Amino acid sequence: NMVRFAEETFGKLNVLFNNAGIMHSKDDNAVTTDEEIWDLTMNINLKGVFLGCKYGIPALQRAGGGSIINTASFVALLGAATPQIAYTASKGGVLAMTRELAVVHARENIRVNALCPGPLHTELLMKFLNTAAKKQRRLVHIPMGRFGQAKEMAYAALYLASDESSYVTGVDFKVDGGITAAYVTPE
């Protein structure tokens, strides 16, 4: 058990970062997405967060509090530009779970927040956006005009894990280049 290992190794658990997730290449719209793809995506993206919290929260309670960071996505707030029903729904579930847990555990000094990355320059996304036209179709919607970097998400997670965010709980912390803030049209 990861939680037991953390407690035995470090004395207590202070931060739980539920960051595992997939976006399956066969995830499409509600009509064409197979149930197996739906179930796999929900099991990793949503049930994985639930299980992390189920087993991590008691350790945070024993420690006298701490921070939980659940990775969601900007598509949980807007919907996706291309059909990916299972991914979008799973990340929406992560947001709802995050809010619920934040309210339930706030008086225990346990903060629960969702990190909502925008499109990131990752191998996974670049494999999907494998032409200049596909990349531009995404970039035109990002006011900052570029994809985010992994280190920018890491800095956001570090903030949410730190005492500097001690009065922050139940939020969808958007690190998205402004994509959720504005309606942008091509020039």
C-alpha positions in Angstrom: 0.0 0.0 0.0 1.5 3.4 -1.1 0.0 5.2 1.9 1.5 2.8 4.4 4.9 3.0 2.7 4.8 6.8 2.8 3.9 6.8 6.5 6.6 4.2 7.3 9.2 6.0 5.3 8.5 9.6 6.0 6.6 9.4 9.3 3.3 10.8 7.9 1.5 11.8 4.7 1.2 15.5 4.1 0.3 15.7 0.4 -1.6 13.3 -1.9 -1.3 14.0 -5.6 -3.8 12.0 -7.7 -2.2 12.6 -11.1 -2.7 9.3 -13.1 -4.9 9.6 -16.1 -5.4 8.4 -19.7 -7.0 9.8 -22.9 -7.6 6.7 -25.0 -7.2 7.1 -28.8 -10.5 5.3 -29.3 -12.4 7.7 -27.0 -14.8 9.5 -29.3 -18.5 10.5 -29.0 -21.2 8.8 -27.1 -22.4 6.7 -30.1 -19.0 5.4 -31.2 -17.1 5.0 -28.0 -17.0 1.4 -26.8 -18.1 0.6 -23.3 -14.7 -0.9 -22.6 -13.0 2.4 -23.4 -15.5 4.2 -21.2 -14.9 1.8 -18.3 -11.1 1.9 -18.7 -11.1 5.7 -18.7 -13.4 5.9 -15.7 -11.5 3.3 -13.8 -8.2 5.2 -14.2 -9.2 8.8 -14.3 -12.1 8.8 -11.8 -12.0 5.6 -9.7 -8.2 6.1 -9.3 -8.8 9.5 -7.7 -11.5 8.0 -5.5 -9.3 5.2 -4.3 -6.4 7.5 -3.7 -8.6 9.7 -1.5 -10.3 6.7 0.2 -6.9 5.4 1.4 -5.1 8.7 1.6 -7.5 10.7 3.7 -7.2 8.6 6.8 -3.4 9.1 6.7 -3.9 12.9 6.3 -6.3 12.7 9.3 -3.7 11.0 11.4 -1.2 13.7 10.3 -3.5 16.5 11.4 -4.2 17.7 7.9 -2.6 18.1 4.5 -3.3 18.8 0.9 -4.9 16.6 -1.8 -4.4 17.6 -5.4 -6.6 15.9 -8.0 -5.7 16.4 -11.7 -8.8 17.3 -13.7 -8.6 19.2 -17.0 -9.8 22.4 -18.7 -12.2 20.2 -20.7 -14.1 19.5 -17.5 -15.1 23.2 -17.6 -15.7 23.7 -21.3 -16.0 20.4 -23.1 -13.5 19.2 -25.7 -12.9 20.6 -29.1 -12.9 17.1 -30.5 -15.1 14.3 -29.2 -13.6 12.5 -26.2 -16.7 11.7 -24.1 -15.1 9.4 -21.6 -12.1 11.6 -20.8 -14.2 14.8 -20.5 -16.8 13.1 -18.3 -14.2 11.5 -16.1 -12.5 14.9 -15.5 -15.9 16.5 -14.8 -16.3 13.8 -12.1 -12.9 14.6 -10.7 -14.1 18.2 -10.2 -17.3 17.2 -8.5 -15.5 14.8 -6.2 -12.9 17.5 -5.4 -15.6 20.0 -4.3 -17.4 17.3 -2.2 -14.2 16.2 -0.5 -13.1 19.8 0.1 -16.4 20.6 2.0 -16.5 17.4 3.9 -12.9 17.5 5.1 -12.2 21.3 5.5 -12.6 21.3 9.3 -10.1 18.5 9.5 -7.4 20.8 8.0 -7.4 18.8 4.8 -7.5 20.9 1.6 -8.7 19.3 -1.6 -8.2 21.1 -4.9 -8.3 20.2 -8.6 -5.5 21.1 -10.9 -7.0 21.9 -14.3 -4.3 22.0 -17.0 -4.9 23.4 -20.4 -3.3 21.8 -23.5 0.2 20.8 -22.6 3.2 20.2 -24.9 3.4 16.5 -24.1 4.3 13.5 -26.1 0.8 12.2 -25.8 -0.8 15.5 -27.1 1.8 16.1 -29.8 1.2 12.5 -31.1 -2.5 13.4 -31.4 -1.8 16.8 -32.9 0.6 15.4 -35.5 0.2 18.1 -38.2 0.7 21.8 -38.2 -3.0 22.3 -39.0 -4.1 20.3 -36.0 -1.8 22.2 -33.7 -3.0 25.5 -35.0 -6.6 24.5 -34.6 -5.8 24.2 -30.8 -3.4 27.1 -30.5 -5.9 29.6 -31.9 -8.1 29.1 -28.8 -5.3 29.7 -26.3 -4.9 33.5 -25.6 -1.2 33.0 -24.7 -0.7 31.4 -28.1 1.3 28.3 -26.9 0.9 25.0 -25.2 1.7 24.7 -21.5 4.8 23.1 -20.2 4.9 20.2 -17.7 7.1 22.3 -15.4 4.3 24.9 -15.2 1.9 22.3 -14.0 4.5 21.1 -11.5 4.8 24.7 -10.1 1.1 24.9 -9.7 1.0 21.6 -7.9 3.8 22.7 -5.6 1.8 25.8 -4.7 -1.3 23.7 -3.9 0.8 21.4 -1.9 2.4 24.2 0.1 1.4 26.2 3.1 1.2 29.2 0.8 -2.2 27.9 -0.3 -3.4 27.3 3.3 -6.8 29.1 2.6 -7.4 27.5 -0.7 -9.8 24.5 -0.9 -12.4 23.2 -3.3 -11.1 25.1 -6.3 -10.6 24.2 -9.9 -7.1 25.7 -10.2 -6.8 26.6 -13.9 -3.3 26.6 -15.5 -4.4 26.9 -19.0 -3.0 29.8 -20.9 -6.3 31.6 -20.6 -8.3 29.1 -22.7 -11.2 29.0 -20.2 -11.3 32.8 -19.7 -12.0 34.0 -23.2 -13.7 33.2 -26.5 -11.0 33.6 -29.1 -11.6 33.6 -32.8 -8.9 33.1 -35.5 -7.3 36.3 -36.8 
